[in-house]
Amino acid sequence: MRDDVTEDSVHSWCERWLGSGVEAVLFTTGHLSHVTGVRLLDGREVVVKVRAAAARLAGCTDVQRALWQAGFPCPEPLVGPVPLLGNATKTELAANAEVLVPGGDVLAVGDGAVECYAELLARLIKLAPAAAVEPNPPWVAWDHGQGGIWPAPDDRDDDLNVHRETAWLDHIASRVQRHLAKITPTHPVVGHGDWEGQNLRWRGRTPWVVHDWDSVVRGPEAVVVGVAASVWPCGAEPRAATVVESQEFIEAYQDAAGRRWDTEEVEASWAAGLWVCAFNTKKASLDGVGWMSPVEAAERLQLAGA
C-alpha cells in the first residue's frame, strides 16, 4: 500500500470532488493502491482509490461505468481519475471514487465453482465496451516491447531480466511470446485481467460484486480467458489453478459464451495462462517462494502447442 497518501489529502479530495467532508474512515487497505473506505458527512459510503497516474485508468473507469449501467455487479464509479491534491511527494497520483458495496463472500473452489467464475467472465466480456486501456498490466503484457523477455514488474523495482537463477522460466516465457506473436489477429475484447477469487464476492452462487477495475485489459478473447483460467482460485485458496482447473475453466467459458474454439484459440489460451504463471513464478523466486514447477510448466507448454 502506498505510504505517500495522507488522511488529510483524502479528506480534502472528498470535499473537492464529492462535495462532502469525511465523517468517518471505515477501512484502509491496498497493495499497489491506497484504498480508503469512508462515510461522508452527507451519509454516503464510498471508496477512494489512489495510485500512480496512468492514461489507461480513464479507459478502465469508462468500462466499469458502462458495465454498472448495464447491470453488471460492480461498484458505481462516481469520480475520477483526477489528481490527488496535497500528497506529500512529487509523485503524480490519481484518485477515483466509487460507491462502497460491502458484503458478499469469496466463492470457495468446489463443485460448480469453475462454472460460476467462467460464466461471470463471459457475461463481462459480452457487455464490456471497446475502450483504450493499453498498455496492459505487466502480468498480461507478453508483448510489452520494453526490451528483454520480462516487462518491469508492477510491485517491485527488480529487473527480472537480470536474474538468471531461474533461466528455465526465461526459456518458457520466450517460447510463449513467440507462439502468441504468431496467432491470427482477431477482434480484441475487453475483459478483467486479474480474475482471481479474491476480487469477486458472491452471495451463495449469485455474483454480488467484482472489484479491482484498474485491471481491465484488452486482447484476443482466448488470451483474456487464458489468463483468468490460470489464476481464478487465487484468494479462495493460496494458489493458482491446477492444469485440470484451467482446462475446466476454458471449457466452461466456451459453454457460457456459446461458441467452441478452434485449435489455435485453445492453444493461445493455454499460452496466455502460462505467461502469467511464469511471470508470477519469476517474481516469487526472488523471494525464495515456489509457484509453478518445471513439470507443470512443461505440461502447460505442451497444451499451448508452443
Summary of the structure (lengths in Angstrom):
residues: 306
radius of gyration: 19.5
end to end distance: 37.3
largest distance: 57.6
contacts: 999
relative contact order: 0.13
helix: 41%
strand: 19%
